[in-house]
Amino acid sequence: MKKENDNSKREGVIVAHYGVAVDVQYTDDSSRAMVRVKRNSGHVVGDAVLIEDDTLIRLERRSELARMDARGGVHIVGANLDILCIVVTCEPLPPPGFIDRAIVAARASGHTPVLVLNKSDLACFKNYEESIRPLYRNSLEIFSVSAEKSDNLDELKHFFAKGHRGIFVGSTGVGKSSILNKLLPEINLATGEISESKKRGRHTTTVSTLHLLEDGGELVDSPGFNDFGLVDTSVAELTVYFPGFEKATETPCKFRDCKHRNEPGCSVIEALNAGTINQARYNTYLQILEEVETIDQEPKYRERRNRRKKN
């Protein structure tokens, strides 16, 4: 029998994942060690773990954030987080519906979404910001920053200094690593240029990594991706968490299972007819609703959601 204070048993947090190995930062002295793991082991950055005799044991997760890619694969973005930082910019533009899906996924999994508009130094930024802020200003906190010019990055520092652990997600080339390089100059993450022909970014971050901010808080930099399928979100959650519907749904719909499609006594439809909900926003909602309904028909995804609800 090992004693409780046996030095071979230590707790830590996974701060980087390389496929067949992970970096673990020990909680007792902040030192680090690389531990081998099986490929596709299911461990992710942010996982709390116990290391005993070179064996990695994952402790129970407080939360996890998952997405589905275009091929139907499920990816855990991060574990034990409380903030999802959705980074977007005017060049390259995010895919249609990316912001909305990310916000819904965050809310449905118990995370607080935050929108970061990067590259405020670009000529295209002002028009982009003016188009984005009215859509989301009543739904979540928005930061407008420039990693290139270091503009307004102190606001992000102060936000995370409250003790948050968050992850940066966004399409390749939006500047996630550039922002982190300014917040933590010593990490020197690789950054890439935007392709002039396609106006898309080149992949730079290849593994997720967790970093401690000097003034407090933690941030995860993740590889860029262009899809955020709502694998862990039910139709009922979508109807509640879609950004832009918050004011309308303060007045409950007539039916508890209202999908805001064509049901009588629907508060969202009434707001749409009154002009307080934008038709384009509503059309985006309907598109995502169809996607979630389709996913609901797949037994493997339905079983996953049922397990998540039990936990």
C-alpha positions as a Markdown table, in Angstrom:
| # | Residue | x | y | z |
|---|---|---|---|---|
| 1 | Met | 0.0 | 0.0 | 0.0 |
| 2 | Lys | 1.2 | 3.5 | -0.9 |
| 3 | Lys | 0.9 | 6.2 | 1.7 |
| 4 | Glu | -1.2 | 9.3 | 0.9 |
| 5 | Asn | 1.9 | 11.5 | 1.0 |
| 6 | Asp | 3.9 | 9.2 | -1.3 |
| 7 | Asn | 6.0 | 11.5 | -3.5 |
| 8 | Ser | 5.4 | 9.2 | -6.5 |
| 9 | Lys | 1.7 | 10.3 | -6.5 |
| 10 | Arg | 1.3 | 13.9 | -7.8 |
| 11 | Glu | -1.5 | 16.0 | -9.2 |
| 12 | Gly | -1.2 | 18.3 | -12.1 |
| 13 | Val | -2.8 | 19.9 | -15.2 |
| 14 | Ile | -2.2 | 19.0 | -18.8 |
| 15 | Val | -0.8 | 22.1 | -20.4 |
| 16 | Ala | 0.1 | 20.7 | -23.9 |
| 17 | His | -0.8 | 17.7 | -25.9 |
| 18 | Tyr | 1.4 | 16.2 | -28.6 |
| 19 | Gly | -0.5 | 13.1 | -29.6 |
| 20 | Val | 1.5 | 10.4 | -27.9 |
| 21 | Ala | 2.7 | 12.6 | -25.0 |
| 22 | Val | 1.4 | 15.4 | -22.8 |
| 23 | Asp | 3.1 | 18.1 | -20.8 |
| 24 | Val | 1.9 | 18.1 | -17.2 |
| 25 | Gln | 2.3 | 21.1 | -14.8 |
| 26 | Tyr | 2.4 | 19.9 | -11.2 |
| 27 | Thr | 0.1 | 21.8 | -8.9 |
| 28 | Asp | 2.5 | 21.6 | -5.9 |
| 29 | Asp | 5.5 | 23.4 | -7.4 |
| 30 | Ser | 4.5 | 24.4 | -11.0 |
| 31 | Ser | 7.3 | 22.2 | -12.4 |
| 32 | Arg | 6.6 | 20.3 | -15.6 |
| 33 | Ala | 7.1 | 16.8 | -16.9 |
| 34 | Met | 6.4 | 15.1 | -20.2 |
| 35 | Val | 4.3 | 11.9 | -19.8 |
| 36 | Arg | 3.7 | 9.4 | -22.6 |
| 37 | Val | 0.1 | 8.5 | -23.4 |
| 38 | Lys | -1.7 | 6.3 | -25.9 |
| 39 | Arg | -2.7 | 8.0 | -29.1 |
| 40 | Asn | -6.3 | 9.0 | -29.0 |
| 41 | Ser | -6.3 | 8.5 | -25.2 |
| 42 | Gly | -9.0 | 11.2 | -24.8 |
| 43 | His | -6.8 | 13.5 | -22.6 |
| 44 | Val | -7.0 | 17.2 | -23.5 |
| 45 | Val | -5.4 | 20.4 | -22.4 |
| 46 | Gly | -7.0 | 21.6 | -19.1 |
| 47 | Asp | -7.5 | 18.1 | -17.7 |
| 48 | Ala | -6.6 | 17.6 | -14.1 |
| 49 | Val | -4.6 | 14.4 | -13.7 |
| 50 | Leu | -2.9 | 12.2 | -11.1 |
| 51 | Ile | 0.5 | 10.8 | -12.0 |
| 52 | Glu | 1.4 | 7.6 | -10.2 |
| 53 | Asp | 4.4 | 5.5 | -11.2 |
| 54 | Asp | 4.5 | 7.2 | -14.6 |
| 55 | Thr | 0.8 | 6.4 | -15.1 |
| 56 | Leu | -1.6 | 9.2 | -16.0 |
| 57 | Ile | -5.0 | 9.1 | -14.4 |
| 58 | Arg | -7.5 | 11.7 | -15.5 |
| 59 | Leu | -9.6 | 13.2 | -12.7 |
| 60 | Glu | -13.2 | 14.1 | -13.0 |
| 61 | Arg | -13.8 | 17.0 | -15.3 |
| 62 | Arg | -15.8 | 20.0 | -14.1 |
| 63 | Ser | -16.6 | 20.9 | -17.7 |
| 64 | Glu | -15.7 | 20.1 | -21.2 |
| 65 | Leu | -16.2 | 21.9 | -24.5 |
| 66 | Ala | -16.8 | 19.8 | -27.6 |
| 67 | Arg | -17.3 | 20.5 | -31.3 |
| 68 | Met | -18.1 | 18.4 | -34.4 |
| 69 | Asp | -16.1 | 18.9 | -37.6 |
| 70 | Ala | -17.4 | 18.7 | -41.1 |
| 71 | Arg | -16.8 | 15.0 | -41.3 |
| 72 | Gly | -18.8 | 14.2 | -38.2 |
| 73 | Gly | -15.8 | 13.7 | -35.9 |
| 74 | Val | -16.1 | 14.9 | -32.3 |
| 75 | His | -13.3 | 16.9 | -30.8 |
| 76 | Ile | -13.0 | 18.0 | -27.1 |
| 77 | Val | -11.7 | 21.5 | -27.4 |
| 78 | Gly | -10.7 | 21.9 | -23.8 |
| 79 | Ala | -11.5 | 20.8 | -20.2 |
| 80 | Asn | -12.2 | 22.5 | -16.9 |
| 81 | Leu | -12.5 | 25.9 | -18.6 |
| 82 | Asp | -15.0 | 28.7 | -17.8 |
| 83 | Ile | -14.5 | 31.1 | -20.7 |
| 84 | Leu | -14.7 | 30.6 | -24.5 |
| 85 | Cys | -12.9 | 33.4 | -26.4 |
| 86 | Ile | -14.2 | 33.5 | -30.0 |
| 87 | Val | -11.6 | 35.4 | -32.0 |
| 88 | Val | -12.7 | 36.8 | -35.3 |
| 89 | Thr | -11.6 | 39.5 | -37.7 |
| 90 | Cys | -12.4 | 41.1 | -41.1 |
| 91 | Glu | -9.5 | 39.3 | -42.8 |
| 92 | Pro | -10.0 | 36.4 | -42.9 |
| 93 | Leu | -13.7 | 36.5 | -42.3 |
| 94 | Pro | -15.2 | 33.8 | -40.1 |
| 95 | Pro | -17.3 | 31.1 | -41.8 |
| 96 | Pro | -21.1 | 31.9 | -41.8 |
| 97 | Gly | -22.6 | 31.0 | -38.5 |
| 98 | Phe | -19.3 | 30.3 | -36.8 |
| 99 | Ile | -19.8 | 32.9 | -34.0 |
| 100 | Asp | -23.4 | 31.8 | -33.4 |
| 101 | Arg | -22.5 | 28.1 | -33.1 |
| 102 | Ala | -19.6 | 28.8 | -30.8 |
| 103 | Ile | -21.8 | 31.0 | -28.5 |
| 104 | Val | -24.5 | 28.3 | -28.3 |
| 105 | Ala | -21.9 | 25.6 | -27.7 |
| 106 | Ala | -20.3 | 27.6 | -24.9 |
| 107 | Arg | -23.6 | 28.4 | -23.2 |
| 108 | Ala | -25.0 | 24.8 | -23.5 |
| 109 | Ser | -21.8 | 23.4 | -21.8 |
| 110 | Gly | -21.8 | 26.0 | -19.0 |
| 111 | His | -19.1 | 28.3 | -20.4 |
| 112 | Thr | -19.2 | 32.0 | -20.7 |
| 113 | Pro | -18.6 | 33.2 | -24.4 |
| 114 | Val | -16.6 | 36.3 | -25.1 |
| 115 | Leu | -16.1 | 37.8 | -28.5 |
| 116 | Val | -12.7 | 39.2 | -29.5 |
| 117 | Leu | -12.5 | 41.3 | -32.6 |
| 118 | Asn | -8.9 | 41.4 | -33.6 |
| 119 | Lys | -6.9 | 43.4 | -36.2 |
| 120 | Ser | -8.4 | 46.8 | -35.4 |
| 121 | Asp | -5.4 | 48.3 | -37.3 |
| 122 | Leu | -6.7 | 47.0 | -40.7 |
| 123 | Ala | -8.6 | 49.2 | -43.0 |
| 124 | Cys | -11.5 | 46.8 | -43.3 |
| 125 | Phe | -12.0 | 46.6 | -39.5 |
| 126 | Lys | -14.2 | 49.6 | -38.8 |
| 127 | Asn | -17.0 | 48.5 | -41.2 |
| 128 | Tyr | -16.7 | 44.9 | -39.9 |
| 129 | Glu | -16.9 | 46.1 | -36.2 |
| 130 | Glu | -19.9 | 48.2 | -37.0 |
| 131 | Ser | -21.7 | 45.2 | -38.6 |
| 132 | Ile | -20.8 | 42.8 | -35.7 |
| 133 | Arg | -21.3 | 44.9 | -32.5 |
| 134 | Pro | -25.1 | 45.6 | -33.0 |
| 135 | Leu | -25.7 | 41.9 | -33.5 |
| 136 | Tyr | -24.0 | 40.7 | -30.3 |
| 137 | Arg | -23.6 | 43.6 | -27.9 |
| 138 | Asn | -26.6 | 42.5 | -25.8 |
| 139 | Ser | -25.5 | 38.9 | -25.8 |
| 140 | Leu | -21.9 | 38.9 | -24.6 |
| 141 | Glu | -18.9 | 40.9 | -23.8 |
| 142 | Ile | -17.0 | 42.2 | -26.8 |
| 143 | Phe | -13.3 | 43.3 | -27.0 |
| 144 | Ser | -11.9 | 45.1 | -30.0 |
| 145 | Val | -8.1 | 44.7 | -30.1 |
| 146 | Ser | -5.0 | 44.8 | -32.3 |
| 147 | Ala | -2.3 | 42.3 | -31.6 |
| 148 | Glu | -0.1 | 44.1 | -34.2 |
| 149 | Lys | -0.4 | 47.5 | -32.4 |
| 150 | Ser | -1.0 | 46.1 | -28.9 |
| 151 | Asp | -4.2 | 48.1 | -28.7 |
| 152 | Asn | -6.7 | 47.4 | -25.9 |
| 153 | Leu | -4.9 | 44.2 | -24.8 |
| 154 | Asp | -4.8 | 45.4 | -21.3 |
| 155 | Glu | -8.6 | 45.0 | -21.2 |
| 156 | Leu | -8.2 | 41.3 | -21.9 |
| 157 | Lys | -5.5 | 41.0 | -19.2 |
| 158 | His | -7.8 | 42.6 | -16.6 |
| 159 | Phe | -10.6 | 40.4 | -17.6 |
| 160 | Phe | -8.6 | 37.1 | -17.2 |
| 161 | Ala | -6.9 | 38.4 | -14.0 |
| 162 | Lys | -10.3 | 37.8 | -12.3 |
| 163 | Gly | -9.2 | 34.1 | -12.2 |
| 164 | His | -10.7 | 32.9 | -15.5 |
| 165 | Arg | -9.4 | 30.0 | -17.5 |
| 166 | Gly | -10.3 | 30.4 | -21.1 |
| 167 | Ile | -9.5 | 29.1 | -24.6 |
| 168 | Phe | -9.0 | 31.1 | -27.8 |
| 169 | Val | -10.9 | 29.5 | -30.8 |
| 170 | Gly | -11.2 | 30.8 | -34.3 |
| 171 | Ser | -10.4 | 30.3 | -37.9 |
| 172 | Thr | -6.8 | 30.0 | -39.0 |
| 173 | Gly | -5.2 | 33.4 | -39.4 |
| 174 | Val | -7.4 | 35.4 | -37.1 |
| 175 | Gly | -4.5 | 36.2 | -34.8 |
| 176 | Lys | -5.0 | 34.0 | -31.7 |
| 177 | Ser | -1.3 | 33.2 | -31.4 |
| 178 | Ser | -0.4 | 36.9 | -32.1 |
| 179 | Ile | -2.6 | 38.0 | -29.2 |
| 180 | Leu | -1.0 | 35.5 | -26.9 |
| 181 | Asn | 2.5 | 36.5 | -27.9 |
| 182 | Lys | 1.7 | 40.1 | -26.8 |
| 183 | Leu | 0.1 | 38.9 | -23.6 |
| 184 | Leu | 3.0 | 36.5 | -22.9 |
| 185 | Pro | 6.0 | 37.6 | -24.9 |
| 186 | Glu | 8.2 | 34.9 | -23.5 |
| 187 | Ile | 6.2 | 32.1 | -25.2 |
| 188 | Asn | 7.0 | 33.2 | -28.7 |
| 189 | Leu | 4.3 | 31.2 | -30.5 |
| 190 | Ala | 4.7 | 30.8 | -34.3 |
| 191 | Thr | 2.5 | 33.1 | -36.4 |
| 192 | Gly | 1.6 | 33.0 | -40.1 |
| 193 | Glu | 0.8 | 35.4 | -42.9 |
| 194 | Ile | -2.5 | 35.6 | -44.7 |
| 195 | Ser | -2.6 | 34.3 | -48.2 |
| 196 | Glu | -3.3 | 37.2 | -50.5 |
| 197 | Ser | -4.9 | 35.0 | -53.2 |
| 198 | Lys | -7.4 | 33.2 | -50.8 |
| 199 | Lys | -7.5 | 35.7 | -47.9 |
| 200 | Arg | -7.2 | 32.8 | -45.6 |
| 201 | Gly | -4.6 | 32.1 | -42.9 |
| 202 | Arg | -1.9 | 29.4 | -42.8 |
| 203 | His | -1.9 | 26.9 | -39.9 |
| 204 | Thr | 0.6 | 28.0 | -37.2 |
| 205 | Thr | -0.5 | 26.5 | -33.9 |
| 206 | Thr | -0.4 | 22.7 | -34.2 |
| 207 | Val | -1.1 | 21.7 | -30.6 |
| 208 | Ser | -3.3 | 23.2 | -27.9 |
| 209 | Thr | -1.2 | 24.8 | -25.1 |
| 210 | Leu | -2.2 | 26.3 | -21.8 |
| 211 | His | -0.4 | 29.5 | -20.5 |
| 212 | Leu | -0.5 | 31.3 | -17.2 |
| 213 | Leu | -1.0 | 35.0 | -17.4 |
| 214 | Glu | 1.3 | 37.2 | -15.3 |
| 215 | Asp | -1.5 | 39.1 | -13.7 |
| 216 | Gly | -3.7 | 36.0 | -13.1 |
| 217 | Gly | -5.8 | 33.7 | -15.2 |
| 218 | Glu | -5.0 | 31.1 | -17.8 |
| 219 | Leu | -5.4 | 31.0 | -21.6 |
| 220 | Val | -5.3 | 28.1 | -24.0 |
| 221 | Asp | -4.2 | 28.6 | -27.6 |
| 222 | Ser | -5.8 | 26.1 | -30.0 |
| 223 | Pro | -5.2 | 25.2 | -33.6 |
| 224 | Gly | -7.5 | 27.1 | -36.0 |
| 225 | Phe | -10.6 | 25.4 | -37.4 |
| 226 | Asn | -13.5 | 26.5 | -39.5 |
| 227 | Asp | -16.4 | 24.5 | -38.2 |
| 228 | Phe | -18.1 | 24.4 | -34.8 |
| 229 | Gly | -20.8 | 21.7 | -35.1 |
| 230 | Leu | -23.1 | 21.5 | -32.2 |
| 231 | Val | -22.6 | 17.9 | -31.2 |
| 232 | Asp | -23.5 | 18.4 | -27.5 |
| 233 | Thr | -26.3 | 20.9 | -28.0 |
| 234 | Ser | -30.0 | 19.8 | -28.0 |
| 235 | Val | -32.8 | 21.5 | -29.9 |
| 236 | Ala | -34.2 | 22.8 | -26.6 |
| 237 | Glu | -30.8 | 24.3 | -25.7 |
| 238 | Leu | -30.5 | 26.0 | -29.1 |
| 239 | Thr | -33.9 | 27.7 | -28.7 |
| 240 | Val | -32.8 | 29.2 | -25.4 |
| 241 | Tyr | -29.1 | 30.0 | -26.1 |
| 242 | Phe | -29.2 | 31.4 | -29.7 |
| 243 | Pro | -27.7 | 34.9 | -29.5 |
| 244 | Gly | -30.1 | 37.7 | -30.3 |
| 245 | Phe | -33.2 | 35.9 | -28.9 |
| 246 | Glu | -32.5 | 36.8 | -25.2 |
| 247 | Lys | -34.8 | 39.8 | -25.0 |
| 248 | Ala | -37.7 | 38.0 | -26.8 |
| 249 | Thr | -37.5 | 34.9 | -24.7 |
| 250 | Glu | -37.8 | 36.9 | -21.5 |
| 251 | Thr | -41.5 | 36.4 | -22.3 |
| 252 | Pro | -42.0 | 32.7 | -22.4 |
| 253 | Cys | -43.5 | 31.1 | -25.6 |
| 254 | Lys | -47.0 | 29.6 | -25.3 |
| 255 | Phe | -45.5 | 26.1 | -25.6 |
| 256 | Arg | -42.5 | 24.9 | -23.5 |
| 257 | Asp | -41.1 | 22.9 | -26.5 |
| 258 | Cys | -41.5 | 25.8 | -28.9 |
| 259 | Lys | -38.8 | 25.7 | -31.7 |
| 260 | His | -39.5 | 29.3 | -32.8 |
| 261 | Arg | -40.5 | 28.0 | -36.2 |
| 262 | Asn | -44.2 | 28.4 | -36.8 |
| 263 | Glu | -45.8 | 27.6 | -33.4 |
| 264 | Pro | -48.6 | 29.9 | -32.2 |
| 265 | Gly | -47.8 | 32.2 | -29.3 |
| 266 | Cys | -44.1 | 32.2 | -30.1 |
| 267 | Ser | -42.2 | 35.1 | -28.6 |
| 268 | Val | -39.4 | 35.0 | -31.1 |
| 269 | Ile | -41.8 | 35.0 | -34.1 |
| 270 | Glu | -43.6 | 38.0 | -32.5 |
| 271 | Ala | -40.3 | 39.8 | -32.1 |
| 272 | Leu | -39.4 | 39.0 | -35.7 |
| 273 | Asn | -42.8 | 40.4 | -36.9 |
| 274 | Ala | -42.2 | 43.5 | -34.8 |
| 275 | Gly | -38.8 | 44.0 | -36.3 |
| 276 | Thr | -36.8 | 43.7 | -33.1 |
| 277 | Ile | -35.2 | 40.5 | -34.4 |
| 278 | Asn | -33.4 | 40.8 | -37.7 |
| 279 | Gln | -34.6 | 38.5 | -40.5 |
| 280 | Ala | -31.0 | 37.5 | -41.4 |
| 281 | Arg | -30.3 | 36.5 | -37.8 |
| 282 | Tyr | -33.6 | 34.4 | -37.8 |
| 283 | Asn | -32.6 | 32.7 | -41.0 |
| 284 | Thr | -29.2 | 31.7 | -39.5 |
| 285 | Tyr | -31.1 | 30.3 | -36.5 |
| 286 | Leu | -33.3 | 28.2 | -38.8 |
| 287 | Gln | -30.3 | 26.8 | -40.6 |
| 288 | Ile | -28.6 | 25.8 | -37.4 |
| 289 | Leu | -31.9 | 24.4 | -36.1 |
| 290 | Glu | -32.1 | 22.1 | -39.1 |
| 291 | Glu | -28.5 | 21.0 | -38.4 |
| 292 | Val | -29.1 | 20.2 | -34.8 |
| 293 | Glu | -32.3 | 18.3 | -35.6 |
| 294 | Thr | -30.3 | 16.2 | -38.1 |
| 295 | Ile | -27.7 | 15.5 | -35.5 |
| 296 | Asp | -30.4 | 14.5 | -33.1 |
| 297 | Gln | -31.4 | 11.6 | -35.5 |
| 298 | Glu | -27.9 | 10.0 | -35.2 |
| 299 | Pro | -27.9 | 7.4 | -32.4 |
| 300 | Lys | -24.2 | 7.9 | -31.6 |
| 301 | Tyr | -24.6 | 11.6 | -31.0 |
| 302 | Arg | -27.9 | 11.2 | -29.1 |
| 303 | Glu | -26.2 | 8.6 | -26.8 |
| 304 | Arg | -23.4 | 11.0 | -26.2 |
| 305 | Arg | -25.8 | 13.8 | -25.2 |
| 306 | Asn | -27.6 | 11.4 | -22.9 |
| 307 | Arg | -24.4 | 10.5 | -21.1 |
| 308 | Arg | -23.5 | 14.2 | -20.8 |
| 309 | Lys | -26.8 | 15.0 | -19.1 |
| 310 | Lys | -26.4 | 12.1 | -16.7 |
| 311 | Asn | -23.0 | 13.4 | -15.7 |
